[in-house]
Amino acid sequence: MQRQQTNSRPPWPTNDEPRITRWWWVRHAPVINGEDRLYGQEDLDCDVSDLPRFQALARHLPEDAVWIVTNLSRTHKTAQAIRGAGIDGPEFVVETDFAEQFFGDWQGLTWAEMEALDAGAYEEFWRNPSGNAPPEGESFADLIDRTAPAVEKLTARHAGRDIVCVAHGGSIRAAIAQALDLHHERGLSISIDTLSLTRIDHVEGGVLHGKGKAWRVGGVNAVIR
């Protein structure tokens, strides 16, 4: 009889070892022709020509990870470029709730064009830019509310694993805001550059926490070279 293979670690936390789910968030490569425009969920192409940056990410990211992208092609293209630079992984999981913030009528416009389109709406937006939504769009607070349940769902589904998620500046800020329990105004103030790496761990159990759960942030907006 063939012996059944078992994992060396149990899928639950022991008394002296917490179960840690590591999120490795990477913002997509620079968007082509997106300068000075609020491109949001427009499906624009991205520049993946900086091979050394992708090689550095491939060296730094973990093997045997779950790979997640959004429904926007720039995350797929970025993830493929990282994988092509020297790291293996499974088929990408598409999570639409990690898409960039939807800016409604303002998508694709410059700030001057937004103001010219509706000066009243533009003025109202800037009274609370993280809590107010553009016309027919969603606010950054809405984005946090959209992103957080997906993070919780995938953390539970892949508990104890490494998760590489190639996403967007907005959704990565939202994940940080969730982990640190930040007000949406504070979350919006975080800088997330293209091809930067952010590490957030979900820690469950252990001697100090018992059956508790907590988030810890290992690094934000790191440039890997």
C-alpha positions in Angstrom: 0.0 0.0 0.0 1.3 3.4 -0.9 1.9 5.7 2.0 -0.3 8.8 2.0 1.7 12.0 1.8 1.1 14.5 4.6 2.2 18.1 5.1 5.0 18.7 7.6 2.9 21.4 9.2 -0.6 21.0 10.4 -3.2 23.3 8.7 -4.1 24.8 12.1 -2.0 26.8 14.6 -0.3 24.8 17.4 0.1 26.1 20.9 3.5 27.5 20.1 3.3 28.3 16.4 0.9 30.7 14.7 -0.5 30.1 11.3 0.7 32.9 9.0 -0.8 33.8 5.7 1.6 36.1 3.8 0.3 38.6 1.2 2.9 39.9 -1.3 1.2 42.8 -3.0 2.8 44.1 -6.2 1.5 47.1 -8.1 1.4 46.6 -11.9 4.0 48.0 -14.3 3.7 51.7 -15.5 0.7 52.4 -17.6 1.4 53.5 -21.2 -0.1 57.0 -22.0 -1.7 57.3 -18.6 0.2 60.3 -17.4 -1.9 63.1 -15.7 -5.1 61.1 -16.3 -7.3 59.4 -13.9 -7.4 56.1 -15.7 -9.0 54.0 -12.9 -10.6 50.9 -14.4 -9.8 51.7 -18.0 -8.0 48.7 -19.4 -4.8 50.3 -20.5 -1.6 48.6 -21.6 1.6 48.7 -19.4 5.3 48.9 -20.0 7.1 45.7 -19.0 10.5 46.5 -20.7 12.4 47.0 -17.4 13.7 43.4 -17.2 16.0 43.9 -14.2 13.0 45.0 -12.1 11.1 41.9 -12.9 14.1 39.7 -12.3 14.6 41.3 -8.9 10.9 40.6 -8.0 11.2 37.0 -9.3 14.2 36.5 -7.0 12.4 38.0 -4.0 8.9 36.5 -4.3 8.2 33.1 -2.7 8.0 29.8 -4.7 4.9 27.7 -4.3 2.6 30.7 -3.8 -1.0 31.4 -4.9 -1.0 34.0 -7.7 -3.8 36.5 -7.9 -4.5 39.2 -10.6 -7.4 41.4 -11.3 -9.7 41.6 -14.3 -7.6 44.4 -15.8 -5.0 43.2 -18.3 -2.1 45.3 -16.9 -2.0 43.0 -13.8 -1.9 39.9 -16.0 0.9 41.3 -18.2 2.9 42.3 -15.1 2.4 38.9 -13.4 3.5 37.2 -16.6 6.6 39.4 -16.9 7.6 38.5 -13.3 7.0 34.8 -13.9 8.9 35.0 -17.2 11.9 36.5 -15.3 12.5 33.4 -13.3 9.8 32.1 -11.0 7.3 29.3 -11.4 3.7 29.3 -10.2 0.2 28.0 -10.8 -2.5 29.5 -13.0 -3.5 33.0 -12.1 -6.7 33.4 -9.9 -8.7 36.4 -11.1 -10.3 38.5 -8.3 -12.4 41.4 -9.7 -12.9 42.9 -6.3 -9.2 43.9 -6.3 -9.7 46.1 -9.4 -8.7 49.7 -9.3 -11.1 52.4 -7.9 -13.9 53.1 -10.4 -14.0 56.9 -11.2 -17.2 56.9 -13.2 -17.6 59.9 -15.5 -14.1 61.1 -14.7 -12.2 58.0 -16.0 -9.6 58.9 -18.5 -9.8 62.6 -17.9 -7.3 65.1 -16.6 -8.1 67.1 -13.5 -8.7 70.2 -15.6 -11.1 68.2 -17.8 -13.0 67.0 -14.7 -13.4 70.5 -13.4 -14.6 71.7 -16.8 -17.1 68.9 -17.1 -18.9 69.7 -13.8 -17.3 72.4 -11.6 -19.8 71.8 -8.8 -19.2 68.1 -8.5 -15.4 68.8 -8.7 -15.6 71.2 -5.8 -17.7 68.8 -3.8 -15.3 65.9 -4.4 -12.4 67.9 -3.0 -14.2 68.6 0.3 -13.7 64.9 1.2 -11.6 63.2 -1.6 -11.4 59.9 0.2 -15.0 59.7 1.2 -16.8 61.3 -1.7 -17.3 59.5 -5.0 -16.8 61.1 -8.5 -20.0 61.3 -10.5 -21.3 57.7 -11.2 -18.1 56.3 -9.6 -17.0 55.0 -6.2 -15.1 56.6 -3.4 -11.9 55.3 -1.8 -14.0 54.4 1.2 -16.1 52.3 -1.1 -13.0 50.7 -2.5 -11.9 49.6 1.0 -15.4 48.1 1.6 -15.1 46.2 -1.7 -11.5 45.0 -1.2 -11.7 43.9 2.5 -14.2 41.0 2.1 -12.1 39.6 -0.7 -9.0 39.7 1.4 -10.7 37.9 4.2 -12.2 35.3 1.8 -8.9 34.5 0.2 -7.0 34.5 3.5 -9.4 31.9 4.8 -9.2 29.9 1.6 -5.4 29.8 1.5 -4.6 30.0 5.2 -1.0 29.4 6.0 0.1 30.0 2.3 2.0 32.7 0.5 -0.2 34.8 -1.8 1.3 37.0 -4.5 -1.3 39.5 -5.7 -0.5 41.8 -8.6 -3.0 44.6 -8.2 -3.4 48.4 -8.3 -2.4 51.4 -6.2 -5.9 51.9 -4.9 -6.6 48.3 -3.9 -3.1 47.9 -2.3 -3.8 51.1 -0.2 -7.1 49.6 0.7 -5.5 46.4 1.9 -3.1 48.4 4.1 -5.9 50.4 5.5 -7.7 47.2 6.4 -4.6 45.7 8.1 -3.9 48.8 10.1 -7.6 49.7 10.7 -7.0 53.1 9.2 -9.7 55.7 8.4 -10.0 56.0 4.6 -8.5 59.5 4.7 -5.3 58.1 6.2 -5.3 55.1 3.8 -5.4 57.4 0.8 -2.3 59.2 1.9 -0.1 56.1 1.4 2.2 56.1 -1.7 2.2 52.9 -3.8 4.5 53.1 -6.8 4.4 50.9 -9.9 6.3 47.6 -9.4 6.7 48.2 -5.7 6.2 45.4 -3.2 4.1 45.6 0.0 4.1 42.7 2.5 1.1 42.1 4.9 0.8 39.0 7.1 -2.3 37.6 8.6 -1.3 35.9 11.9 -3.7 33.4 13.6 -3.1 31.7 16.9 0.2 31.2 18.7 1.2 31.5 22.4 0.6 35.2 22.7 -2.6 35.4 20.7 -4.2 32.1 21.6 -7.1 31.8 19.2 -6.9 35.5 18.2 -6.2 36.9 14.7 -4.1 39.9 13.8 -2.6 41.7 10.9 1.0 42.9 10.7 2.7 45.0 8.0 6.2 43.9 7.0 6.9 46.6 4.5 5.1 49.1 2.2 6.0 50.4 -1.2 9.4 48.7 -1.3 11.5 49.0 -4.5 13.1 45.6 -5.1 16.3 45.7 -7.2 
